[in-house]
Amino acid sequence: MSDTTQARPGPALSRSPDRQSYVECISKRGFHRVAYVEWGEPTASRVAICVHGLTRQGRDFDPLACALAARGWRVICPDLAGRGRSGRLRDPNEYALPQYAMDLTVLISRIGAEKVSWIGTSLGGLIGIVMAGQENSPVERLVVNDIGPYLPWPALFRIGSDVGSAPRSFPSYESALSFYRKVLAPFGDLTSEEWDHLVRHSMERDADGSWRPLCDPGIAAAFRPVFLYNLSLWSYWDAVRCPTLVLRGAESDLLLPSTAKEMTQRGPCARLVEFPGCGHAPPLLNRHQVSVVTDWLDDV
């Protein structure tokens, strides 16, 4: 099933998370910290995990997390290793799906949830597909935002170029804002408040007054478009048995229309919703994009 939706004004971005914490995870080279923010009552029976894209961080989900918490959900928004407030991996080659899946399995254990609903944007969606496609998976509902089991070369090359050429610092907040507005232009027509929210949580100000992205440059070494182009996750997708929603930006170059259609016909036979006016990826900031997710999670 496919739907096309229209954008509406976004929710307020001023509320802070209810709690923040971290869990220690392990890689081949030692332990690292995975930070997360949390919304809603810690005793809530319904738990959602929101996982961000390649260079992003968990605060991207503030409006969605706030809306779900208002409906009685407990919502966990982690920063993947090397992003946001999480620790960096000593070996950049470990920035890959197996490490992310292991880290988030530890996080699920830490919060004491037996079952979770998974909302993943881009890379977060890939991790969700891998997690949901396993035997005895804790994922009972899956929302995949603008990513699929097949990754087209032109989009991978574009993203790889953006990651590899990203500045290590910016002389001013204004220069950082200008950069992110250009790189994240496929997100669509965002308000000034929404752009500020995305950038403010992506940066840290150094003692000299410059602004540094909260993203390990090492992820560029691990992001190999040639390898990812030859990566097929269809076997994981076909093993997914939980209710699944696929979101797609109508102008996306990463989730092609043909791939999205195929995702509705095999595996979990997902419901597909397309958002006009954006590419990769729908940012889930405006009220309508948020309500599509919250309404679906409440209905399945």
MORARA-V295596 format. One line per field, one symbol per residue. psi: psi as a letter, one per 40 degrees, with the letter a starting at -180 (. if undefined). Layout:
psi=???
This chain:
psi=hhihiiiiiiiieeiiidiiaiihiiadeaiihhiiiiiiheeidhhihhhaadeaidededddddddddeeihhhgihiheibeiiiidhdeegiddddddddddddddefhdiihhhhhbddddddddddeihfieheihhhhfiiehhiddddddddddddehidihdidddddddddddededagiidddddddddeeihhideeihhighheedddeghdddddehhedddddeheihhhhihhdehedgidddddddeeibegihhhihieibhihefdiddddddddddddd.
